[in-house]
């Protein structure tokens, strides 16, 4: 079983939008199949279609690999805009621009992009399950209700992806307005992920005479760090352990492909939650820096 990975080609799709002032809108609902099978079919042809998945989940993954997103030409040549690079660029164009506002906008933009990329992979996994369910329904091996459940998972994944795309685009445009005069054309890409969490020796320390605002920011900072570390070191590894064990059971014919797909979705959700916790930590870090400077 292949753990769902971030698609580099989708990252390039986000980077490519910096090459032109406009990012053409494309609905995420355009490609995935919709509805439930309700038409009479050629049974011989339908059985041949289902026969493309003789090895169960191994062939589902093969189907997923055969449906990659398109890769825009030249997207990989764009320079990557780091967090402090964004602050420096903003200060050049807007000398009075608060550095904290730019840092938080950069964190939001990178975090939203990272989430959208990952949810695209989740949607592709759901699409593979829905495709298998559709073919099983076509030959009468599944009821339309069973197929509808898998189709609903794909519909929900597509809705989450649509919201994530909008959030990523909005966050990027906000960052552009902060670093470029009048939000003009840009020539940069964003990193594919947020910075790693700091080690215990790298944590900010609270001054003894800190004001109330600094103490509040510090409490939020340490709480956000604890949550991010908890997801990284406890929840995600446990989910991966369960998924790996289920893969072994599936290989021994003790678990079905549907159990495997369901556990893959839960594993994906835990990774997405871990990314959100990582984003929240860096936002709390920016707030703490602002509070300490004010102090």
Secondary structure, DSSP 8 states (H G I E B T S, - for coil): -------HHHHHHHHHGGGSS------TTSSS--S---S---HHHHHHHHGGGTTTHHHHHHHHHTS-----TTGGGSEEE-HHHHHHHHHHH-TT--HHHHHHHHHHHHHHHHHHHHHHHHHHHHHHHHHHHHHHHHTTSS-HHHHHHHHHHHHHHHHHHHHHHHHHHHHHHHHHHHHSGGG----EEE-SS------GGGS----TT--HHHHHHHHHHHHHHHHHHHIIIIIHHHHHHHHHHHHHHHHTTSS-HHHHHHHHHHHHHHHHHHHHHHHHHHHHHHHHHHHHHH-
